[in-house]
Amino acid sequence: MKVTDVKTFVVDCFRTNFVFVKIYTDEGITGVGEGTLEYKEHALVGAIEHLKNYLLGKDPRQIEKHYHDIYRDAYWRGGVVLMSALSAVEMALWDILGKSLGVPVYQLLGGKVNEDCRIYINGWFAGAKTPAEFGAKAKEAVKKGVTAMKWDPFGKNYLQISNKDLNTALECIGAVRDAVGPEVDLLIEAHGRFDVPTGITIAKEVAQFKPMLLEEPVPPNNLEALKAVRDKSPVPISAGERLYTRYDYNELFRLRAADYIQPDVSHAGGIMELKKIAAIAEANYIPFAPHNPSGPIANAATLQLAACCPNFCILEIMYSDVDYRKHITNENLIYENGRIKIGDAPGLGIELCEEECLKHPYVEHNLRHYTGALTDIRPPKTEFYF
């Protein structure tokens, strides 16, 4: 079997653009992957073109060799653009291998540990601006069976936060806690906003609401700063969506800088790299909670890892998306009691509809985190999963 072509599909999805990869072979078997890289799509497409030159004519089933050689020969190793391109391609290669053998990818990685996986939702807050609006939307989500939810209540603050804005954030968290009751898990997102003393203050202030975790309280560039917050935090700390490969994670584990790890299959190196990261975390008794706010193919790939990783804890997923998400792939998610069933179709268990993807070409979108527009992530016509 040989690779004959590699194509990229960039699909507008209102808040960003999905970036999908499809690899074709001379035996008619194709594989799909996703490297969705918010706001840097052009750079990612260019990086994938470089990988195409390497892959043409190669046997797609030699996944470990291709990963090793691509990573080695890049010379400028790591970084989100290269690793997102490599992640997307690696996913597609696993999809091809699974299909060629007639088994799901998780079967190639040791088989199922979990028949389903617990989820927490992101994006449930779309359009909310006030604490009362957050509370109302949270209540509606719980009525649909949600048992865990995440959001960033910190507005457009960066590094520090005023007492006024902190009080508003705490009112927002309080409104959500009151709306959902004590049994629903709340995950508080900080998007790497704050300096160390502010991160510590926030961790102490949010403790009253008993959150499951506080995510990325400081920027990702300095893991000792993250450890400084964790050492004084009364709530568990999570991090890792902006760490790439097991080499970055090795330092996080050495420092014990986080209580939960959140590698992203679209950015950290793909399926096998996350399996290796999860294994090191398992040896350190650290839960594996993948970052996964992207598209349907990344979700399908992450579900393969949820199936086969013993220390898998909880999976992020979007609560809703553009209404045409259901047309660009054959994604068919089965939810029950705050969990997703893990299927057993060959490969990743998902196919890309090229024609539908082409109907929604690239549209430029920009980062909203520091503009006060963080909740403006959905168009008026929205498809809900629950």
N, C-alpha and C positions, 0 to 999 in steps of 0.2 A: 504494500500500500504506500502511495506517495501523495504528498500535498501538491495540489494543482493550482490553488488560488486561495487568497485571503482577502476578504472584503470587510469594510467597516461601514456601519450604519449609525448615523447620528440622528437621534429622534427627539424633537422638542417635547418637553413634558411640563411646561409652564414655569416651574421653579428652577429648572436646569435643563440639560439635555442628556438623555440616555446615550451611552456609547456602546454599541454591540459589535462583536467580531464574529464572523462566520468563516470557518475553514473548510475547504472542499478537497476531496480526494479522488484519485483515479478509479476507485471502487464504488463511487457514488455515495459513500458515507460522509456526512457533514457533521461538524461540531460547532457549538455556539459558546461564546463567552461574553463577559461584560467588564468594562473598565471605567464605567461612568465616573468622570472626574470633573466635578462642578467647576465651571467657569474657566477651564483650561482645556477645552475640547480640541481645539486646533493643534495644540502641542501634542496631545495624546494621539490623534490621528496620524500625525507625522511620525511619531515613535513606532506606531504599529506598522507603518510602511517600511521602516527599517527592518523590523522583524520578519515581514513578508519576504524580503530578499533572502534572509537566512533559511526560512522554512520551505520555500519552493523546492520540490524534488526530494524532500526528506520524508522518512517514515514517521508519521505522526504518533505512533505508539511508543516511541522512545522518549517518553516525557521527561524523565529525570536527566537524561543526557542533554536534551534541548534546553531545559531550564538552566542547567549548569553552564553550558557553553554560551548561551545568550547573556547570562549574568556576568560571566567571566570576561567575555569579549567586548562588553560595553565600555570597559575601562573606567568610565565615570559611573561607578557603581551606585546603586540605590537611587533615592529620590522618587517623588510621587509619579512623575511622568513616565520614566522608564519602568518602574515597578507596576504601574497600572496597565501599561501596554503588555508587559510580560504576564501579569495576572490574567488578563482577558484571553490571551493566547493559550496559556496553560490550562485554563478552564475548558476551552474548546478542544484541546487535545485529549483531556480526560473524557469529554463527551464522546469523542470519536472512539476511544478505546472501549468505553462501556458499551456503546452500540455495536461495535465489531464483535464483542463477546456475548452480547445479549443480556447484560446485567447492569444494574444501577452502579454508579461510581462508588457508593459507600461499600458495596460488596468487594470491590477491589482494594479497599482500605481497611479490611478486617471484619466487615459485616456490621449488622445493626447492634447497637447497644440500646437505642431508643426507638420506639415505634412512632412517637410523636414528640413535639418539643413545645415548651412553654414560650409564649411571646410577650413582648411589651410593645405598645403601639407608639408611633411618632406621627405627628401631623394631625392628631385629633383636635387640636386647638385652632385650626385654620380660621383666620379672620378675627379671632378674639383679641380684644385690646384691654379690657378692664378685668379685675379679679372676678366680678360677677359673671362676665361672659365666659371666662375660663371655667368657672365652676359649673355653669350650665352645660357647656360642651362636654365636660368630664362626666357629668351625670348621664348624659345621653349615651356616651361611649360604654359606660358600665352596664346600662340597660341592654346593650348588645352583646354582653358576655365578656367584656374586657376585664382582665384581672391585674394589669400592670400598665403604666403609662409614663411617658417621658416628655419633658419640655424644658425650655430655657425661659425663666421668668425675669431675666436681668436686663431687658430692654436693649439699649445701645451702649451700655457701659463698657469701658475697657481699662484694665489695670486697677483702677479704684472705682468705688461706688459711693455716692453721697448717702447720708442717713435717710433722706427723703426717698431716694430710689430703692434703697435696701428695704425700707418699710413697705413700699409698694410691692416689691418682689415677695416679701413675706406674707403680705395680705393675699397675694395671688395663690401662693402655695397653701395658705390656710383655707382659702375658698375652695380649692380643689379637694383638700383633705376633708373638709366638711361635707362636700358634695358626694364623695365616693365612699366615705366611711373608713374605718380602721383596717379593713381586710385587704383593700386594694393597694398594691405596691406602687409607690411614687418614686420615679427616678428623676433627679434634678440635674439638668444639663447646664454647664457653664461655658462650653465652647472654647475652652482655653483662654478665658477673658482676663484673669486677674493676676496681680502680683501675689507674693507669698503671704504677707500679713492680711491682705484682703481675702484671699482664699481661706485662710484659717478662720477669720471672722465669720465668713459666710457658712463654713462648715459647722461652726458652733451655733449659729443662728437657726439653721435649717433643721438641726437635730430635734427640735421640739415636735416636728411633724413626722418623725420616724421614717425617713426615706430609706429605700432599699440601698441607694448609693448616691453620691455626688460625682458627676462625670467631668473630667478634664478641668479642674479648677484653675490651673495655670497653663500658659502656653507650652507646646510640646517639645520645645527645643532643649530644655534642661530638666533631666529626670531627677536631679538632686533637689531642684525646687519643688517638684511634685512630691518627693519624699518628705520634704520639710512640712508640707501641708498635711500629708498623710499622718506623720508622726504626732501631730497635734489635733487631728480631726476626731470628733466623737462619732462620725458616721463613716461607713466604708467609702473608699475612693476607687473610681474606675478610670481607665485611660487606655490609649493605644490605637485609636483610629488613625492617627498620623505618625505611626511607627511602621517601618517597612522591613520585612524579613526577620528571621530569627536572630540576626546579629544585633539589630536595634533592641529587640526584646530581651536579649541576653543581659543587657545592662539594666533594664527594668527589673528583671528577676534578681540580679545581683544586689540591687539596692532595696528590693522589696518595696518599691515605690507605689504599688497599687494593690488593692484587694481583689479587683476584678480586672481581667484583660479583655480588650475589645478590638482585636485585629479585624480588618476589613478584607474579605476575599478578593475584592476588586482592586486593592491597592498594595497589599502586603506580600504579594507573590503568588497568589492563587491557592488552589485546594491543598496541594501537598505541603506547601509552606505553612499554611494555617494548621494543618494536622501536626506538623513538627512543633510549631509554637505551642499548640494546645498540649502536646505531650510534655514539653518542658514545664508548662504551668501545672500540669497534673502532678509532676514530681515535687512541685512546691506547694501543692494543695491550694492552688489559686483557681477559682472558677473561670470558665471560658464562656464569654458572653459576646458573640460577634457583633460588630458594628454592621448595620445592614439597612440603610435608608434609601437604597438605590432602586434598580429596576427588577423585572421579573427573572432575568437570567442570573443575576447575582443572588437573588433570593433562592433560586433553585439550587445553585451551587452550595450556598451556606446550609441548606437543609441536608445536603449529603454529609456535611461535617457534623451537624447536629445528630445525625443518625449514628455516627461511628466514634464519637469522642466521649469517653467515660466521664470527663469533667465538664461536659457541656452543661450550661446553667439556664440561659434564657436568650432568646433571639429577638433582635429589633426588627420591626416591620412597619411600613407605612400603613396608616389607618384608612387612607383613601388616596386616589390618584386621578389623573386625567381619565375621562370616560373611555378613551380609545386604548388605554392600556390592555384591555381585554382582547383587543384585535391584533396587537403587534406580536403577540405570542399565543400559544395555546395553554397558558398558565391556568391551572385549575386547583385552587387551594381549598382545603377542607378544614374549617375551623370548628372547634367544639370546646367549651369550657376554658377559654383562654389558651388553647393549644392548637397547633397545626399538625395534621397527620402527614407523615413522611411516606411518599409513594414508592413504588418499586419498578417504575418504567426504566428501560435501559438508558445508560448515560446519565445525563442530568435530568432527563424526563421532561424536557421542554423544547419546543421548536420555535424558530423565528419566522414570522411572515414578512418576507422582504417587501412585497407590494404595499402592505399597510405601513411599514416603516417609512417608505419613500413618500407617503402622503403627509408626513409631519417633519419636514426638514429642519435643520439647525436654526435656532433663534438665539441671539445673544441674551444672556442673563448675567446679572452681577450679584455679588455677595450682599446679603441683606442684614447680616449680623450686627452691624454697627450703624445702621441707618434708621432703626426704629420700625422697620417693615418686616421683622422676622416671621410674623405669623401670616404674611401674605404669600402663601405657598400653593394655593389652589385656585383654579378658575371657578366661575359660578357653576359650571356643569361638572360635577364631580362624581366619580364612582366609589362607593363604599364597599369594603370587603366583608363587613360583618352584618 
